Amino acid sequence: MAIVQGLTHTAVALSTESSTDVGKFSDTSGIVVASIMVAFPLTSIIRRRTYEMFAAVHFGLAVCAGVFVYLHNPTSDVLDAPKRYVVAAGGCLGLGWLVRLGMMVYRNVQLGAPSSRVAVRTITFELGETSIPVEDAVHIHVRLPRPWNIRAGQYVYLTVPAVSHTAVVQSHPFYIAWWYRVNDDDYIVLIAQKRQGFTQKIFHMKDNKLTNNYRSRAFIDGPYGQEMNLDAYDNVVLFATGIGIAGQLSHVAQLLRSYYDCGVKTKRVTLFWQVDAEIQLGWVADRMQQLLELDEKSQVLHIYLFVVGGFVSREASATDFVNRGKRIVVTYKDMDAAYLTDAELGQHGGRTVISLCADPQIVDRVRDVVQRRGGAKVRLICLDFGPDKARHFLTDAFLEVLRSVDSYDTKPPSSGKKT
């Protein structure tokens, strides 16, 4: 809205002023501000490709916009209107940054205790008696110097200076997938999928052994995000694709804990998760088993996994789906989000909430079904961060790992599933 208003103001000013007035410094500054407003939306093109460059460019444009808005005002006195409003806005922004910096210091530093530290752990996918290292994601365990009241759906911005020379000025958002406590120390676990920049370089820090080697210093900014109060609903439906599972697992854990502690009204929790390759199920396989064990008595949790490529199990070429463990069903084809949403809403009564941390295609399909069915008993929530569109391809390094497994089959299942 601010961009539309600014560009409208520029268009009106240019159409009403003479060519001699446009040459004034204040008017030239206004044209520069308008150009910056046009550049702001264009930065989204590089956001998914190079997050570090996007953050730097976005911050630089914001600073330049503020400076040239100030210069665009013709008054000479700082306290005269409208310059004083620009100064006040800048002061509020600066105060916000100071508060944020103070909270970072409080969260990461405590007298008499070590600062925040990280350990990067290798993930493995268990296939029978074979352990396959997952090459496209790692677990980042962060030891916290101060205890937090961590809640489901929260995320943090992580800075690890040891990753690179410029990493100290970079911060990257990650959902808190789960948390635990060992020997009076609190830990949070983040899942980092290998992309470019920070997430690629942090792979060089991974430790193949589950040791307590927390040598690398880290800075945590957060936590951010609001709790969604899912326990107020009879049915909770969670959709995730790819790394989006990191944003949904904490909700499942909190619902199960609340079920036993407070006797919440939730009767059914259903999780749908789609991955590009079967080996990616190893990202959270152990955590899912822990959640199912926690839910052993009530059995309100149901998990459905969808694998669209990179098949490593023999079952993938023999059947459409297979039961894995307790109340986990693996289906070797694309997730039909529209059908699943319609089925959940039609078969289970009561108030329902649907949480989405999925790619845009899945989000649109689910939203269309909810809008078509209508009804005040359904609430739709999209988490703050969502994964990219599914890539459906495997890297050469990934293929080499998979070929080392005897049961690996590069072809899709016989039923004609898409890869």
N, C-alpha and C positions, 0 to 999 in steps of 0.2 A: 504494500500500500504506500509506503514512504517513497519507493522508487517511482510509482505511478504519479503521485502528487508532485514530486520533484521534477519529473520530465514534463508534466503538464504546465507547471510554473515556468519552466524554461521555454516551452513552445509559445506560450502566451506572451512572455517578455520579448522574445525575438520578433514576434509578429507585430508588436506595438511600438517598439523602439526604433529610432532611426539608426542608420549605419554608423553615424558619428558617435552615438552613445555606446554602441557595442564595443568600441575601442577602449572604453574605460577599464581600469584594472579590476574594479569590483565586478563589472559585467563579465570580463574575461574569466575571473575566478568562478563565476556562476556556470559558465560553459564547461570549465574543467570539472566541476562537481557533477554536472549532468553526464559528462563522459564517464566518470567513475561509476555513477549509478547504472549506466549501461554495461559496464565491465563486471559489476557484481554478479549478475546471474550467469555470465559466461564462465566464471571460475568453477562452477559446478561440473564443467566438462572434465577438469583435471582432478576433481576431488576423489573419485574412485580409482584413478590411475596412480596419482602421486599425492598422498595425503599431506606429506611434509611441505611440498611446494604450494599446495592449496592453502594450508594454514598461514604460511608466510605471506603469500600474495593477498589473501583476504585481510589479514591484519594490516598490511601496508596500505591497501586501498582505504580501509576504515580510517586510519590516521590521516591520510591525505584528504579524505572527504571532510573530516572535522576541521582541518586547517583551512581549506579553501572555502568552507561555509563561513568561517569566521572572517576571512578576507573579503568575502562577497558582500558583507554588510558595510554600507558606506559611512556609518558613524565612526568618529575618531576616538571617542571616549569609550573605554572598556565597559564602564558601568551604564552606558546609555543603551536603551532598547534599540534593536534586538540583540546586540552583541552580548549583553549580560546573560541572556538566555542560553546562548551557545557556551559561554563560560560556565554557567551553572550546570549544564548538561555534561560538559567535560569534567567538572569537579565531581559530580555524582558517579561518573564512570571511573574516575581515579580512585574514589573512595571505595567503590565496589571491588576494584583490583587489590586495594590494600587489605580489605577484609578477607578476600580470597587468599591472599598471601599469608595473612595471619593464621587462617584455618589450616593451610598447608603445613606451616611450621608446627602448629599444635598437633596435627595428626601424625607427623613424621618424626618429631623430636620429643624425647622425654628425658629429663635429667636422671642419670643413673641407670638408663636402659639403652640398649642399642637402637639405632634408627631403623627405618624400614629397610628390609633386605629381601631379595628375590632369589629363588632357585627355579631354573627352567628344566622341566622334566620331560623325558621322551615318553610318548604314548605308544602302547602296543595293542595290536588287535589279536585276540586269541582265537585261533582256528584249530579246534581239536587240541593236539599236543604241541602245535606250532605257534610261536609268538612272532607276529609280523610287526616290525617297527613302522609306525605311521609317519610318513615323510612330509605331510602337509599341515601339521598342527602340533602344538606343544601345550603343556600345562605350565602356567606361571604361578608358582606358590609365593605369596607375599607374606612375610612375617611382620606383624603390626606392633609398633612399640606401645600403643595405647589400645585398650579394648574399645570396640564399637558396639553399638546396638544395630547390627546389620539386619536389614529387612529385604524381603524378596523384591526383585525388580530394580535394585540399585546398581549403579555403574560408577566407575572411577576413571579418572585420567591418569595414566601411568607414564612415568619418566624414568628411564634407566640410563644414566650417563655413560656406563661402560659399553653400551652398544656401539657407539660411534663418537666422533669428535663433535658432532653437532647435536647429539641426542639430548644434551643437557637442556636445550631450549625447545625440545619437542615433547609433546604430551599426546597420548593416544587413548581413545575411549575403549573400555572393555566392560562388559557385564560381569558382575560377580556371580560365577556359576554355582559355587557353594563355598562354605566356610567350615572351619573346625578349630578345635582347641587342643593343644598338646603341651603338657608340663607348664601350665599357666601362661602359655603364649598363644595368641590368636593369629589365625592364618586365613587368608582368602585365596581362592583359586580362580584364575582367569584362563580362558582358552584363546590362544592366538593362532589364527589360521595364516599360513604362509602366503604373503602377497609380495609387495615390493617395499623397499625402504626399511622401516623399523621392524616389521614382522618377519622380514627375510633375514635381517642381520641378527636378530635375537636367537635364531636357530644355532648360531655358532657358540652360544652360551649353554646349550642344553647338556644336561648330565644324564648319562644312560643308567646310572644307579640311583636308587632311592635313598640318597644320603641326606644328611642335614647340613649340606654345604651351602649356606646362605652368605656368600661372599660379596655379591654385587649389591651396591647401595641403590635404593629406589626412592622415588618421591610419588606419593599418592595425593591426587587432588580430588576430593570428594568425601563421602559418597554423594551422588546426585540421584534423582529419580524419586517418584512418589509411589507409595504402596497403593495397590489397586483394590484392596479389600475384597478379594475373590471369595472369601469364606462366607460372604453374605448371600451366596447363590446356591441353588440346589444342584446345578450341573455346571461344571467348568470344562470348557473345551479349549485346548491349546494347540495352535498350529506353528510349526517351525520348519524352515528349510536351511540346510547347511549350518553355518556357524550361529544361526538364530536360536539353536537349541540352548546356547549359553544364557539367553535372556529368559527362557521358560523354566529351566530346571529348579531355580530357586523358588518359584511359585509353587511347584509341586511339593517341594520339601516343606515349605511353610504351611501349606494346606494340610498335609499329613500330620504335622506336629500340632496344629490347632485342632485337628479332629480328635486327637487323644487328650489334649490338655483342656480344651474348652467345650468339647462336644458341639462343634459347629454344624450348621444345617446341610453342608455339602454332602450329597449322596453319591456323586459320580465325578471322577476326574479323568478326562480322556486326553491323551497326548498323541498328536500326529506329527511325525518328523520324516522329512525326505532328504536323502543324501545323494550326491553324485556318484560315489563309489562305495562299495560295501565295507571297505576297510575303514572308512570314516566313522562307522558305528563305534569304533574303538575310542573315539573322543570321549564318550561318556558312558561306556558300557558298564564299568564298575560302579559308577554312581547310580545308574538305573537299577542295578541289582540291589544296592543298598536301600534305595527308595521302596522297592518292592518288598524287601524284608521288613522295613518299617511298617508297611501296609499289610502285613501278613494276616492280621486278625480281621480287619474291616474289609479289605479287598475292594476299595473304591477306585483304585488306580488301574487304568488300562492303557497300554502303550502299543501303538501301531507304527511300524517303521517301513519306509518305502525306499527301495534301492533302484536307481535308474541306470546304473552302469558299473563298470569295474568289478564284475562279479568274481568272487573267490571261493564261494561255497559250491559243493557239488549239487546241493538242492536247487541252486539257481537255474540249472539247465534241465531239471526234472519236474519242477512244480512251480505253481504261481506264488505260493506262500508257504511259510513254515513257522511253527511255534518255537520260539527260542526262550528257554527259561520259563519263568512264571509270569503269565499274562503279558507276554511280549510276542507280537505277531509281526513277522518280516514278510513284506510283499515285494516281489521283484518286478515292479513296474511303476510308472508315474502315479503320483497321488492325485486322485480326482477330488479336489477340495470342495467343489460344488456339491457333488453327490454325498460326500461325508458330512458336510454341514447340514444338508437337507435331512439326512438320515438321523443325525444326532438331535436335531430340533423336532423331528417328527416322532421319534421313539421314546424320548425321555421328557416327561412333563416338568412343570415347575419353572422357576426363574433360571435363566441360562446366561452365562457370560462367555464370550469367545475372545480369546487373546491371540494376537497375531504378531509373530516375529519371523516373517517369511518374505520371499521375494515378491516384487510388485504384481506378478501374474496371479499368485496364490491369493494375495490380499484382495485383488479386484474380484476374483471369483467368489470368495467368501462374502464379501460385501454385497455383491449382487444378489446372492441367495437371501441374506438377511433383509435387504431392502424389499425384495419381492414378497417374502413371507410376512414382513411387518410384525407388529405385535410389541407391546410394551414390556414383555417378559424377557426380551433378548437385548443384551448390551454388547456392543462391539468395541474392542480396545486394540489399538495399534501401539506397540512399544516404541520408545524414542528412536532406537536404531534398528534397522532391518538389513538383512543380507542382500547382496547383489543378486541379479538373475543367475540361475543355475548355469554352470558352464558346460557340464556334460562332456568333459574331455579329461584325459589323463596325461600328465607330463611323462617324458621319457624315463626320468629317474623313478617315478612311481611305477611305471610298467616293469622296470627291471626288478623291483622288489616283488611285485605280484607274480612275475614269471618264475621266481624262485620257489613258489608254492606249487606242489604237484597238481592240486585241484583247480588251479586257476584256468579260467576259460574266457578268452577275449570276446567270444561271441555272445550275443544276447540269449536269454532263455528261449526254449523251443516254441513258447507261446507267442513269440513275436514282439517282445517288449522293446521299447525304445532305449537306445543308449546315447 
